[in-house]
Amino acid sequence: MWRKSRNSATFHFKMMTLYGIRNCDTVKRARAWLEARGIAYTFHDFRTDGLAMETLREWNDAIGWEALLNRRSRSWKELPEVARTHIDETDALRLMLANPTLIKRPVLVIGEGIHTGFSEDEYSVLFSHSTSAAQG
């Protein structure tokens, strides 16, 4: 799901970072898609490079914790039911920081815009719009 943050007016290809976990199949597909098209990006692995609460808060401010939280992950399903039922923003951010597998992957940050998840169709649309915006 692509969402521009509230303060974003344009896309900036020079500042593109793909966040995820190196061995995640969805992240692998996203990386392969970008590389096959010669799209340069920086990869940030949550496990090896870490993740700052400040980054999570910025993403939360831009798209909301609900869009970041991967409720389909094994990590989510392994949480106690009470934690899943009564989760709020504070709990979600704390849990995602402690266990980045709870973050919907990959997270693609282009300038001020944020996209979570991967599908070839969505990336095709995203990059066709982004190319137009960057050229215009």
C-alpha positions in Angstrom: 0.0 0.0 0.0 1.5 3.3 -1.1 0.9 6.4 1.0 2.6 9.8 0.8 3.2 11.3 4.1 1.1 14.4 4.9 3.9 16.8 4.1 5.1 15.2 0.9 4.7 17.1 -2.4 7.0 15.1 -4.7 9.0 11.9 -4.9 12.8 11.9 -4.6 14.5 9.0 -6.2 17.8 9.9 -4.8 16.6 9.0 -1.3 15.1 5.5 -1.7 15.5 2.9 1.0 14.0 -0.5 1.2 13.6 -1.7 4.7 13.1 -5.4 5.6 14.7 -8.6 6.5 17.2 -10.1 4.1 15.8 -13.6 4.1 12.1 -12.6 3.8 10.7 -14.0 0.6 8.6 -10.8 0.0 11.7 -8.6 0.5 13.6 -10.8 -1.9 11.0 -10.4 -4.6 10.9 -6.6 -4.1 14.7 -6.4 -4.3 14.7 -8.6 -7.5 12.0 -6.4 -9.0 14.0 -3.2 -8.4 17.3 -4.7 -9.5 15.8 -6.2 -12.7 14.7 -2.6 -13.7 18.0 -1.0 -12.7 16.4 1.0 -9.9 19.0 2.1 -7.4 18.1 1.8 -3.7 19.7 1.3 -0.3 18.7 -1.8 1.6 18.3 -1.6 5.4 18.0 -4.9 7.2 16.1 -4.7 10.4 18.1 -7.5 11.9 21.6 -6.4 11.1 21.2 -2.7 10.8 18.7 -2.2 13.6 15.7 0.0 13.7 15.3 3.2 15.7 12.1 4.1 17.5 12.4 7.5 15.8 12.1 5.8 12.4 9.0 3.9 13.5 7.4 7.1 14.9 8.1 8.9 11.6 6.4 6.0 9.7 3.6 6.0 12.2 3.1 9.8 11.8 3.0 9.3 8.0 0.8 6.2 7.5 -0.3 5.0 10.9 0.7 2.0 13.0 -2.2 -0.1 11.6 -0.6 0.0 8.1 2.8 -1.0 9.5 1.6 -3.9 11.7 1.8 -7.3 9.9 -1.2 -9.1 11.4 -0.5 -12.1 9.1 3.0 -12.8 10.4 3.8 -15.8 12.5 5.2 -13.4 15.1 1.7 -11.8 15.4 0.0 -15.1 15.7 2.3 -16.2 18.4 1.5 -13.2 20.6 -0.8 -13.8 23.5 -4.4 -13.2 22.5 -4.8 -10.4 25.0 -1.9 -8.6 23.4 -3.5 -8.9 20.0 -7.0 -8.0 21.1 -6.1 -4.9 23.2 -3.3 -3.4 21.1 -2.9 0.3 20.7 -0.4 2.6 19.1 2.0 2.6 22.0 2.0 -1.2 22.3 2.2 -1.7 18.6 5.3 0.6 18.2 7.0 -1.1 21.2 6.3 -4.6 19.9 7.5 -3.7 16.3 10.7 -2.2 17.7 11.4 -5.3 19.8 10.4 -7.7 17.0 10.7 -6.2 13.5 9.1 -9.3 12.0 5.8 -7.6 13.1 6.4 -4.9 10.5 4.7 -5.4 7.1 7.6 -5.9 4.7 9.1 -4.5 2.8 8.9 -0.9 3.7 9.9 1.3 0.8 10.7 4.9 1.6 11.0 7.3 -1.3 11.7 10.8 0.0 8.6 11.5 2.1 6.5 8.7 0.7 6.1 5.3 2.2 5.0 2.0 0.6 4.4 -1.2 2.6 4.3 -4.7 1.2 5.1 -5.8 -2.3 3.3 -6.7 -5.5 4.6 -6.3 -9.0 1.5 -4.5 -10.0 1.7 -1.9 -7.2 5.4 -1.3 -7.8 4.8 -0.9 -11.5 2.1 1.8 -10.8 4.2 3.4 -8.1 7.3 3.7 -10.3 5.4 4.9 -13.3 3.8 7.7 -11.2 7.1 8.4 -9.5 9.0 8.6 -12.7 6.4 11.1 -14.1 6.6 13.1 -10.8 10.4 13.2 -10.8 10.5 14.3 -14.4 7.8 16.9 -14.2 
